[in-house]
Amino acid sequence: MGQRLAYWVFLGTVGFVLFFVLQSSIDFNAGDPIDESRSAVESRAGELVRDLGFSADSLNLLTTRSQHIRYYKLLKDSLGKELPAPKELHDRNLFLNSWLVTIGAGLENQEGALSFSQNELFNKVGRLQLRYDDEGRVRRAITNSRTYNPTFIPGDSLLGVAQKVVNDIFAYNLNDYRLTSVDIQDTTITTTEPGFDNQPLDFSETNVGNNTTFHWQIIDNTVNSPDRINLEIQPKIRE
C-alpha cells in the first residue's frame, strides 16, 4: 500500500511540475482553434495565384503552421500584466498563429533539402510566399526578387492595378481605407486631404520600372481589418 501511494504521489508531482513548465504553451494555444486545414489553405492559395496571373500546377507548395511566440513575448515585455491572455488577443483579431505557404520550383539537388528552413527554400527556389491569418485572409504576400516573378495584373495605371490587387484579389474593402501616401523610389507623395484615394493619379507610363509603394490607413477602427495596408509594385510593360 505504501509503495502504491508513493507511486501516485510521484506521478502527481511530475504532472504538477509539467503543468507549470508547459503552462505558457498551454495558455498560448488555449481557445485558439485551427479554423482551416492545411488542404483548405493550399486550395485557397491555388485560387489566389490564378487571380495573380499564373498557375501553381507545375510548382510545389510548402505549408506550415506558425506560432508567433516571439511576438507575444515582446508584447509581454512591453506591457507586462496589462497584456491580455492569448485567447483574448485572438478574440480581438490579434492573431498569434498563422499559415505560411511557400510556392516555388523544386530543388535541383534534393540532397539536404530537409535541412533548409522555409525562408531559405523561398530564397533559393521560391516564387511567392503567403501568410494567412486564422480568418483565411492574406496578411503578407511577397514575391522573390532573386527568382522569376510570375505575377501579372493588367491595368491602365499603377493605382488601378494596386486597387485591384488589394480590393478584388486580397478582398480588403478599400472603402474602409484612405490612401495616405505613394512612394516612387526616392519620391514620396503625401496627403491628409479626404478623397485623395479617388483622385486620378497616373503612374502608368512615366514611372514604369520604378518601384512604387502605396500606403492605406483605415478610416474606422471598429472595422475588423488591419490598421494599415502597404503594397509595393514594380511595373513592367507587357504586350
PLY file of the C-alpha trace (Angstrom):
ply
format ascii 1.0
element vertex 239
property float x
property float y
property float z
element edge 238
property int vertex1
property int vertex2
end_header
0.00 0.00 0.00
2.83 2.35 0.92
4.66 1.75 -2.35
1.47 2.30 -4.38
0.78 5.57 -2.55
4.34 6.73 -3.15
3.94 5.87 -6.83
0.81 8.01 -7.18
2.38 10.84 -5.21
5.37 10.71 -7.58
3.13 10.81 -10.68
1.12 13.69 -9.23
4.30 15.64 -8.51
5.63 15.07 -12.02
2.30 16.15 -13.51
2.24 19.25 -11.31
5.76 20.22 -12.42
4.98 19.57 -16.10
1.87 21.74 -15.86
3.87 24.75 -14.72
6.65 24.08 -17.22
4.18 23.84 -20.12
1.68 26.40 -18.82
2.86 29.18 -21.15
2.43 26.91 -24.17
-0.97 25.73 -22.92
-2.13 29.31 -22.35
-0.83 30.37 -25.74
-2.88 27.76 -27.60
-5.97 27.67 -25.36
-9.11 28.92 -27.06
-7.38 29.35 -30.39
-8.63 26.53 -32.59
-7.31 25.93 -36.09
-10.25 27.01 -38.23
-8.89 25.82 -41.57
-6.99 22.68 -42.50
-3.74 22.62 -44.43
-5.52 21.39 -47.57
-8.11 24.20 -47.33
-5.36 26.81 -47.05
-3.46 25.35 -50.01
-6.66 25.29 -52.09
-7.24 28.93 -51.21
-3.64 29.75 -52.20
-4.09 27.98 -55.54
-7.13 30.13 -56.33
-5.28 33.27 -55.27
-2.27 32.71 -57.53
-4.59 32.25 -60.51
-6.05 35.67 -59.73
-2.48 36.98 -59.68
-1.97 35.82 -63.25
-0.27 32.42 -63.06
-0.84 28.80 -62.07
0.75 26.80 -59.28
0.07 23.45 -61.01
3.71 22.98 -62.04
5.07 24.39 -58.77
5.46 23.00 -55.26
3.56 24.19 -52.20
5.09 24.03 -48.74
2.66 24.89 -45.95
3.50 25.18 -42.26
1.65 26.31 -39.16
3.37 29.19 -37.36
3.04 30.33 -33.75
4.17 33.88 -33.09
5.51 33.23 -29.61
8.40 35.69 -30.00
5.94 38.45 -30.90
3.82 37.62 -27.86
6.89 37.72 -25.61
7.81 41.15 -26.99
4.31 42.38 -26.16
4.56 40.87 -22.69
7.94 42.52 -22.07
6.42 45.84 -23.12
3.02 45.67 -21.42
3.65 43.23 -18.58
0.49 42.32 -16.63
-1.59 44.68 -18.76
-1.26 42.33 -21.73
-4.46 40.28 -22.20
-4.30 36.49 -22.37
-3.61 34.95 -25.80
-7.24 33.81 -26.09
-8.47 37.37 -25.58
-5.97 38.70 -28.11
-7.23 36.11 -30.59
-10.83 37.19 -29.94
-9.73 40.76 -30.72
-8.28 39.55 -34.06
-4.66 39.97 -33.00
-3.66 36.61 -34.42
-0.82 34.75 -32.73
-0.99 31.82 -35.17
-0.92 31.71 -38.94
-0.36 29.54 -42.00
2.73 30.19 -44.11
2.52 29.00 -47.72
5.63 29.00 -49.90
5.14 28.43 -53.64
8.17 27.64 -55.77
10.04 25.33 -58.09
11.63 22.07 -56.97
15.23 21.88 -55.84
17.58 20.53 -58.49
19.60 18.75 -55.82
17.22 17.22 -53.28
20.09 16.24 -51.02
19.95 18.24 -47.80
16.55 19.76 -48.65
15.18 18.86 -45.23
17.89 20.95 -43.58
16.62 24.16 -45.20
14.23 26.42 -43.35
11.16 27.63 -45.22
12.69 31.08 -45.72
15.89 29.53 -47.09
13.87 27.47 -49.56
11.96 30.57 -50.60
15.21 32.46 -51.22
16.53 29.60 -53.37
13.55 28.50 -55.46
10.52 30.42 -54.20
8.16 32.40 -56.40
5.52 33.64 -53.96
5.10 33.44 -50.19
1.73 33.97 -48.48
0.93 34.31 -44.79
-2.72 33.66 -43.88
-4.34 34.62 -40.59
-6.86 32.39 -38.85
-9.72 34.00 -40.76
-8.23 32.91 -44.07
-7.10 36.39 -45.10
-3.68 37.16 -46.55
-1.72 39.30 -44.09
1.52 39.27 -46.04
2.43 38.38 -49.62
5.90 38.72 -51.13
7.50 37.73 -54.42
11.11 36.65 -54.66
13.30 39.32 -56.22
16.06 36.73 -56.81
13.96 34.44 -58.98
11.34 34.83 -61.71
8.26 36.79 -60.61
5.28 35.05 -62.25
2.57 37.54 -61.22
0.86 39.68 -63.86
-2.08 42.05 -63.26
-3.12 44.09 -66.32
-4.22 47.69 -65.84
-4.19 51.20 -67.27
-2.45 52.77 -64.26
-0.44 51.69 -61.24
-3.13 52.97 -58.92
-5.75 50.91 -60.75
-3.58 47.79 -60.52
-2.90 48.41 -56.82
-6.58 48.86 -56.06
-7.45 45.69 -57.98
-4.87 43.64 -56.06
-5.91 44.89 -52.62
-9.66 45.24 -53.15
-10.54 42.46 -55.60
-7.84 39.82 -55.13
-6.91 40.11 -51.45
-10.51 41.12 -50.57
-9.83 44.15 -48.36
-12.57 46.75 -48.75
-10.76 49.94 -49.72
-13.89 51.93 -48.89
-12.79 51.45 -45.28
-9.36 52.96 -46.05
-7.78 56.21 -47.17
-4.73 56.34 -49.42
-2.24 58.36 -47.38
0.96 58.31 -49.44
2.61 56.94 -52.57
6.36 56.28 -52.60
8.05 56.21 -56.01
11.60 55.15 -55.19
13.04 58.33 -53.62
9.90 60.43 -54.18
7.00 60.47 -51.73
3.55 61.96 -52.33
1.74 62.52 -49.03
-1.66 63.96 -48.27
-4.20 64.18 -45.48
-6.94 65.54 -47.70
-10.11 63.40 -47.87
-10.78 61.92 -51.26
-7.12 61.58 -52.20
-7.73 57.91 -52.96
-10.30 58.94 -55.59
-8.06 61.35 -57.48
-6.92 60.23 -60.95
-3.25 59.61 -60.16
-1.46 58.39 -63.27
1.54 56.14 -62.59
1.30 54.20 -65.83
3.98 55.49 -68.20
6.43 57.92 -66.61
7.30 55.57 -63.75
7.41 52.21 -65.50
10.27 50.26 -63.92
10.30 52.30 -60.70
9.24 50.54 -57.51
6.07 52.23 -56.27
4.59 51.64 -52.81
1.02 52.55 -51.88
0.06 53.13 -48.24
-3.53 52.96 -46.99
-4.73 53.81 -43.45
-8.00 52.53 -42.03
-10.71 55.15 -41.51
-12.89 53.39 -38.92
-11.02 51.46 -36.22
-14.13 49.44 -35.43
-13.81 47.62 -38.76
-12.41 44.11 -38.42
-9.42 44.71 -40.67
-5.72 45.65 -40.43
-4.94 49.27 -39.48
-2.57 49.72 -42.42
-2.12 48.16 -45.85
1.10 48.59 -47.85
1.57 47.33 -51.40
4.78 47.61 -53.40
4.63 47.26 -57.18
7.43 47.12 -59.73
5.66 47.74 -63.04
6.72 46.32 -66.37
5.29 46.77 -69.84
3.98 43.55 -71.38
2.30 43.47 -74.78
0 1
1 2
2 3
3 4
4 5
5 6
6 7
7 8
8 9
9 10
10 11
11 12
12 13
13 14
14 15
15 16
16 17
17 18
18 19
19 20
20 21
21 22
22 23
23 24
24 25
25 26
26 27
27 28
28 29
29 30
30 31
31 32
32 33
33 34
34 35
35 36
36 37
37 38
38 39
39 40
40 41
41 42
42 43
43 44
44 45
45 46
46 47
47 48
48 49
49 50
50 51
51 52
52 53
53 54
54 55
55 56
56 57
57 58
58 59
59 60
60 61
61 62
62 63
63 64
64 65
65 66
66 67
67 68
68 69
69 70
70 71
71 72
72 73
73 74
74 75
75 76
76 77
77 78
78 79
79 80
80 81
81 82
82 83
83 84
84 85
85 86
86 87
87 88
88 89
89 90
90 91
91 92
92 93
93 94
94 95
95 96
96 97
97 98
98 99
99 100
100 101
101 102
102 103
103 104
104 105
105 106
106 107
107 108
108 109
109 110
110 111
111 112
112 113
113 114
114 115
115 116
116 117
117 118
118 119
119 120
120 121
121 122
122 123
123 124
124 125
125 126
126 127
127 128
128 129
129 130
130 131
131 132
132 133
133 134
134 135
135 136
136 137
137 138
138 139
139 140
140 141
141 142
142 143
143 144
144 145
145 146
146 147
147 148
148 149
149 150
150 151
151 152
152 153
153 154
154 155
155 156
156 157
157 158
158 159
159 160
160 161
161 162
162 163
163 164
164 165
165 166
166 167
167 168
168 169
169 170
170 171
171 172
172 173
173 174
174 175
175 176
176 177
177 178
178 179
179 180
180 181
181 182
182 183
183 184
184 185
185 186
186 187
187 188
188 189
189 190
190 191
191 192
192 193
193 194
194 195
195 196
196 197
197 198
198 199
199 200
200 201
201 202
202 203
203 204
204 205
205 206
206 207
207 208
208 209
209 210
210 211
211 212
212 213
213 214
214 215
215 216
216 217
217 218
218 219
219 220
220 221
221 222
222 223
223 224
224 225
225 226
226 227
227 228
228 229
229 230
230 231
231 232
232 233
233 234
234 235
235 236
236 237
237 238
